[in-house]
Amino acid sequence: MKNKHISVIILQYNHSNYTLDCLRSVKKWFNAYNLTYDIVLIDNGSDQEHKDAIIEFQHKELPISILFNETNTGFGPAMNQGMNSVKDRCDFVLLLNNDACVTRATIFSMVQCAESDEKIAVVGAKILKPNSTFVHHTGVTFEKGEIVDRYIRSFDSVTPKYFQEERLWINGCCMLIKTSIIKQFGVFDDEFAPAYFEEADYCIRLRKAGYRIIYNPLAKVYHHQRITSSAITGMNEIFYKNWEKLNERHSQWWINNPFKEVTPRVNIIMPAYNAEKTIERTLQSIEKQTYQDFKIIVVDDGSTDKTEEIVKNYQELFKSKYQDRNSQEAGPVHLERDNGIMYIKIKNSGQSNARNAAISFIEPNCKYIAYCDADDIWRPEHLEQMIMFLENNKDYSLVCHKVNPINEKGEPLESFGI
């Protein structure tokens, strides 16, 4: 990142109170990392009071560049105006909505991600709702015949913290683009003006050319969503019109080029024998994993206590949790996630045989098997960190971890750690 210059393009149409919050978040966190940057604010025909607020910020807080448009030209054309004005003086362009605020690691982690591979063209962020941990957008993939946002309506605490993923496109409210890409491929297509799906069209064109679009969960952005567009009549009609246009251009390509693997599937094998005192805490710890692409296979080794009752209660809990989330829609973008618990009961034959019995029930799309005893408690990042190690170290086939012993109440024992 040394000596890299980032140009930040922010678009405003009224609502200067949000713009000021956005600008101050950029100033705070870019300065914290001593980054070389400049800000270009494009005022898209705002009322005078909102223009004045930005001019006052320019004079008193930070010397930004301001481009004033007489009328509202729309999101795409205005962002194009900004990109064309900076492409000869910077290494990266960050497009940022005026109702979005960056956080501590946003830009540093995005640039670091972009520099990790010359084929990465665009990096997106984890978009959260303000003052909450509710995930609004992480970019989309095409899986099992649908356009999918894998983490929409999830909570930040149960989505990957570090695991970077491929995307078909990412949300334009915060996207980092290499300047070399802008010089080679140009800017957004004005056919999508005034707004919606111009960033999707751009990302897909880049993927068709062999470049990568990456979602980076370390980059968190709080976004108020549709502050500007909600005040403009006819935007719903424009949304669906542009969605149809995107489909006409690219749907055959994304159907023929589906994502083979966004996150590798994990099956968690859990042998259990008379585990009524511990298995509930174990299942709770798995439910809270930041890495959620898993299915649990519980093999009951002939228990005579309430193990079966507890597991079956959790089967219903998992089923209800993910069905409720899957049933919600976000326009054309759907969530599909098949997390659940498979329960198998066998005659008592020992832990090893119970584990082996689960093998025949492994899912065809499973890439990794994780063993979890019915008295284990996993930290939230446990599964994600092990998967990341194996994905980043292809010569390894197995990974283990430190064990800290606990008693039946979950309290740590001081004796030793393995």
C-alpha positions in Angstrom: 0.0 0.0 0.0 3.0 2.3 0.3 2.7 5.4 -1.8 -0.6 4.3 -3.3 -3.0 7.2 -4.1 -6.8 6.7 -3.6 -9.4 9.0 -5.0 -12.7 8.9 -3.2 -15.8 9.8 -5.3 -18.9 10.8 -3.3 -22.2 11.8 -4.9 -24.6 14.2 -3.2 -28.2 15.1 -4.1 -29.4 17.1 -1.0 -29.2 15.3 2.4 -26.0 17.1 3.3 -26.3 15.9 6.9 -25.5 12.3 5.7 -22.8 13.6 3.4 -21.0 15.3 6.3 -21.1 12.1 8.3 -19.7 10.2 5.3 -16.9 12.8 4.7 -15.9 12.8 8.4 -15.7 9.0 8.4 -13.4 9.1 5.4 -11.2 11.8 7.0 -11.0 10.0 10.3 -10.0 6.6 9.1 -7.9 7.5 6.1 -5.9 9.9 8.2 -5.5 7.2 10.9 -3.6 5.0 8.4 -1.7 7.9 6.9 -3.1 7.1 3.5 -2.5 9.3 0.4 -5.9 10.3 -0.8 -8.1 13.1 -2.2 -11.9 13.5 -2.2 -14.1 14.6 -5.1 -17.6 15.4 -4.2 -20.1 15.7 -7.0 -23.2 17.7 -6.1 -26.0 16.5 -8.4 -28.2 19.6 -8.5 -28.8 19.9 -4.7 -30.7 22.8 -3.1 -28.5 25.7 -2.1 -28.5 25.0 1.6 -26.9 21.6 0.9 -24.4 23.1 -1.4 -23.5 25.6 1.3 -23.0 22.9 3.9 -20.4 21.2 1.8 -18.6 24.4 0.9 -18.4 25.2 4.6 -16.9 21.7 5.3 -14.4 22.4 2.5 -13.3 25.7 4.0 -13.3 24.6 7.7 -12.5 20.9 7.8 -10.9 19.4 4.7 -9.9 20.8 1.3 -12.0 18.6 -1.0 -12.8 19.1 -4.7 -16.4 19.9 -5.5 -18.0 19.5 -8.9 -21.5 21.2 -9.2 -24.0 19.9 -11.7 -27.0 22.1 -12.5 -29.4 19.1 -12.5 -29.5 15.6 -11.1 -27.8 13.5 -13.8 -28.3 10.2 -11.9 -25.9 7.9 -10.1 -24.1 6.3 -13.0 -23.4 9.4 -15.1 -22.3 11.4 -12.0 -19.9 8.7 -10.8 -18.6 8.4 -14.4 -17.9 12.2 -14.2 -15.9 11.6 -11.0 -14.0 8.6 -12.3 -13.0 10.4 -15.5 -11.8 13.4 -13.5 -9.3 11.4 -11.3 -8.2 8.4 -13.4 -4.9 10.0 -14.4 -3.8 10.9 -10.9 -4.5 7.9 -8.6 -4.0 4.1 -8.3 -7.5 3.3 -6.9 -10.9 4.8 -7.1 -13.3 4.4 -4.2 -17.0 5.0 -5.1 -18.9 5.8 -2.0 -22.6 6.8 -1.4 -23.1 9.9 0.6 -25.3 8.0 3.1 -22.6 5.5 3.8 -19.8 5.7 6.5 -16.6 3.7 6.4 -15.1 2.1 9.5 -11.5 1.6 10.8 -10.3 -1.2 8.4 -12.5 -0.4 5.4 -10.1 1.2 2.9 -6.9 -0.4 4.2 -8.3 -3.9 3.9 -9.8 -3.2 0.5 -6.6 -1.9 -1.0 -4.6 -4.8 0.6 -7.1 -7.3 -1.0 -6.9 -5.6 -4.4 -3.1 -5.7 -4.4 -3.0 -9.4 -3.5 -3.8 -10.5 -7.1 -3.4 -8.7 -10.4 -6.6 -10.3 -11.6 -8.7 -8.6 -8.9 -10.4 -5.7 -10.5 -13.0 -4.6 -7.9 -13.3 -5.1 -4.2 -16.6 -4.7 -2.3 -17.5 -4.4 1.4 -19.8 -5.8 4.0 -22.7 -3.4 4.0 -24.4 -3.1 7.4 -27.5 -1.2 8.5 -26.6 1.8 10.7 -26.3 1.4 14.4 -26.8 -2.4 14.1 -25.0 -5.6 13.2 -27.6 -6.5 10.5 -26.1 -7.3 7.1 -27.7 -5.5 4.2 -25.5 -6.6 1.3 -22.4 -8.5 0.5 -22.6 -8.8 -3.2 -24.2 -11.6 -5.2 -23.4 -15.0 -6.8 -25.3 -17.3 -9.1 -25.8 -20.6 -7.5 -28.4 -23.4 -8.0 -30.2 -21.4 -10.7 -30.7 -18.3 -8.6 -29.1 -14.9 -8.0 -28.0 -15.2 -4.3 -26.7 -12.9 -1.6 -25.3 -15.4 0.8 -25.4 -13.3 3.9 -28.3 -10.9 3.4 -30.4 -10.5 6.6 -27.8 -12.3 8.7 -26.1 -10.8 11.6 -22.5 -9.7 11.4 -21.5 -12.0 14.3 -22.4 -15.1 12.2 -20.9 -14.2 8.9 -17.2 -14.7 8.0 -14.9 -12.1 9.5 -11.8 -12.8 7.2 -12.9 -15.2 4.4 -12.8 -13.3 1.1 -15.2 -14.6 -1.5 -15.8 -14.3 -5.3 -18.8 -12.4 -6.4 -20.8 -11.9 -9.7 -21.1 -8.3 -8.6 -20.9 -6.2 -5.5 -22.9 -3.2 -4.2 -22.1 0.2 -5.7 -22.5 2.1 -2.5 -18.9 1.2 -1.6 -16.7 -0.3 -4.3 -12.9 0.0 -4.9 -11.8 -0.1 -8.5 -8.2 -0.3 -9.8 -7.5 2.8 -12.0 -5.8 0.5 -14.5 -9.2 -1.2 -15.0 -11.0 2.1 -15.6 -8.4 3.1 -18.2 -8.8 -0.3 -20.0 -12.5 -0.9 -19.7 -14.0 2.6 -19.2 -16.7 3.5 -16.7 -20.4 2.7 -16.1 -22.7 2.3 -19.1 -25.1 5.3 -19.3 -27.8 2.9 -20.6 -28.5 2.2 -16.9 -29.0 5.9 -16.0 -30.3 7.3 -13.8 -29.6 4.4 -11.4 -29.6 0.7 -10.5 -27.5 -2.2 -11.8 -24.8 -0.1 -13.5 -22.3 -1.6 -11.1 -23.6 -5.1 -11.7 -23.2 -4.6 -15.5 -19.7 -3.3 -14.9 -18.6 -6.1 -12.7 -20.0 -8.8 -15.0 -18.2 -7.2 -18.0 -15.0 -7.5 -16.0 -15.7 -11.1 -15.1 -16.3 -11.9 -18.7 -12.8 -10.5 -19.4 -11.3 -12.8 -16.9 -11.0 -10.5 -13.9 -12.1 -11.2 -10.3 -14.7 -9.4 -8.2 -14.0 -9.9 -4.5 -16.2 -9.4 -1.4 -14.0 -8.5 1.6 -15.7 -8.9 5.0 -13.0 -6.9 6.8 -14.2 -3.8 5.0 -17.4 -2.8 6.9 -19.6 0.1 5.8 -22.8 1.4 7.4 -25.3 2.4 4.8 -28.7 4.1 5.3 -30.0 2.8 1.9 -32.1 4.7 -0.6 -31.9 8.1 1.1 -31.7 9.9 -2.2 -33.7 7.5 -4.5 -36.7 7.3 -2.2 -37.4 11.0 -2.9 -37.4 10.6 -6.7 -40.6 9.4 -8.3 -40.6 6.3 -10.6 -37.5 4.7 -9.1 -39.2 1.3 -8.5 -40.1 1.2 -12.2 -36.6 2.1 -13.1 -35.2 -0.6 -10.8 -37.1 -3.4 -12.5 -36.6 -2.0 -16.0 -32.8 -2.1 -15.4 -33.0 -5.5 -13.9 -34.6 -6.8 -17.1 -31.9 -5.0 -19.1 -29.2 -6.7 -17.0 -30.9 -10.1 -17.6 -31.1 -9.5 -21.3 -27.4 -8.7 -21.5 -25.8 -11.2 -19.1 -28.2 -13.9 -17.8 -27.2 -16.5 -20.4 -23.6 -15.9 -19.5 -24.0 -16.3 -15.8 -26.2 -19.4 -16.3 -23.5 -20.9 -18.4 -20.8 -19.9 -15.9 -22.2 -20.6 -12.5 -20.1 -20.4 -9.3 -18.6 -23.8 -8.7 -17.6 -22.9 -5.2 -17.9 -19.7 -3.3 -17.3 -21.1 0.1 -16.3 -24.8 0.5 -19.0 -26.9 2.1 -18.3 -28.5 5.5 -20.0 -31.5 7.1 -19.6 -31.6 10.9 -19.6 -35.1 12.3 -20.7 -35.3 16.0 -20.8 -38.7 17.8 -22.9 -38.5 21.0 -23.5 -40.9 23.9 -25.6 -39.9 26.9 -24.6 -36.3 26.2 -27.6 -34.5 27.7 -25.5 -32.4 30.0 -23.2 -30.9 27.3 -24.6 -31.3 23.7 -26.9 -28.3 23.9 -23.9 -25.9 24.5 -22.0 -27.7 21.7 -24.9 -27.1 19.2 -25.2 -23.5 20.4 -21.5 -22.9 19.7 -21.8 -24.3 16.2 -24.9 -22.2 15.5 -22.9 -19.1 16.3 -20.0 -19.8 13.9 -18.9 -17.0 11.7 -18.6 -19.6 8.9 -22.0 -20.8 8.1 -21.7 -23.1 5.1 -22.1 -26.4 7.0 -24.4 -29.2 7.9 -24.2 -31.1 11.2 -24.4 -35.0 11.3 -25.2 -36.2 14.8 -24.7 -39.9 15.3 -26.3 -41.0 18.6 -24.4 -44.0 19.8 -27.3 -45.7 21.6 -27.9 -43.0 24.2 -30.4 -43.8 27.0 -30.8 -40.2 28.3 -32.3 -37.1 26.7 -29.7 -36.7 24.0 -32.2 -37.5 21.2 -34.8 -35.1 22.5 -32.3 -32.2 22.7 -30.9 -32.8 19.2 -34.4 -33.0 17.7 -35.4 -29.8 19.4 -32.3 -28.2 17.7 -33.3 -29.7 14.4 -36.5 -27.8 14.5 -34.7 -24.6 15.7 -32.2 -24.8 12.8 -35.0 -25.6 10.3 -37.2 -22.7 11.5 -34.3 -20.2 11.6 -33.1 -20.8 8.0 -36.5 -21.3 6.5 -37.7 -17.9 7.9 -34.6 -16.2 6.5 -34.9 -18.0 3.1 -38.6 -17.1 2.7 -37.7 -13.3 2.7 -37.0 -11.7 -0.6 -34.9 -8.7 -1.7 -36.2 -7.8 -5.2 -34.6 -10.3 -7.6 -31.9 -11.3 -5.1 -32.7 -14.3 -2.9 -30.9 -16.1 -0.1 -30.4 -19.8 -0.2 -28.7 -21.7 2.7 -29.1 -25.3 3.6 -27.8 -25.4 7.2 -29.3 -28.1 9.4 -28.9 -31.1 11.6 -29.1 -34.8 10.4 -29.8 -37.1 13.3 -28.9 -40.8 13.1 -29.3 -43.3 16.0 -27.3 -46.6 16.0 -26.7 -49.4 18.5 -23.9 -48.6 21.0 -20.6 -49.5 19.4 -18.2 -46.8 20.5 -17.1 -43.4 19.3 -15.0 -44.5 16.4 -17.7 -46.6 14.9 -20.2 -43.8 15.4 -17.9 -41.4 13.4 -17.5 -44.0 10.7 -21.3 -44.5 10.5 -21.6 -40.8 9.5 -19.4 -41.1 6.5 -22.1 -42.6 4.3 -24.3 -39.6 5.0 -21.7 -37.0 3.8 -23.2 -34.6 1.3 -21.9 -34.9 -2.3 -20.9 -31.2 -2.4 -19.0 -31.5 0.9 -15.3 -30.4 0.6 -14.3 -30.7 4.3 -15.2 -32.9 7.3 -14.9 -31.4 10.8 -15.1 -33.6 13.8 -16.8 -32.2 16.9 -17.4 -34.1 20.1 -20.7 -33.6 21.9 -18.9 -31.9 24.8 -16.9 -29.4 22.7 -17.5 -25.7 22.6 -16.2 -23.9 19.6 -15.2 -20.3 19.6 -17.2 -18.3 16.9 -14.2 -18.1 14.5 -13.1 -21.7 15.0 -14.5 -23.2 11.7 -13.6 -20.1 9.6 -10.0 -20.1 10.7 -9.5 -23.8 10.0 -11.1 -23.5 6.6 -9.0 -20.4 5.7 -5.8 -22.3 6.7 -6.6 -25.2 4.4 -7.8 -23.0 1.5 -4.6 -21.0 1.7 -2.3 -24.0 2.2 -3.2 -26.5 -0.5 -0.4 -28.9 0.5 -2.1 -29.7 3.8 -5.0 -32.1 4.2 -5.7 -31.8 7.9 -5.6 -29.1 10.5 -6.0 -29.4 14.3 -6.3 -26.9 17.1 -5.5 -26.2 20.7 -7.8 -27.7 23.2 -8.7 -26.0 26.5 -10.4 -28.5 28.9 -13.6 -27.4 30.6 -16.0 -29.0 33.1 -19.7 -29.9 32.6 -20.6 -26.3 33.4 -18.3 -25.0 30.7 -15.9 -23.6 33.2 -12.1 -23.8 32.3 -9.9 -26.3 34.0 -6.5 -25.1 35.0 -4.8 -28.5 34.6 -3.5 -28.4 31.0 -4.3 -27.5 27.4 -3.7 -29.8 24.4 
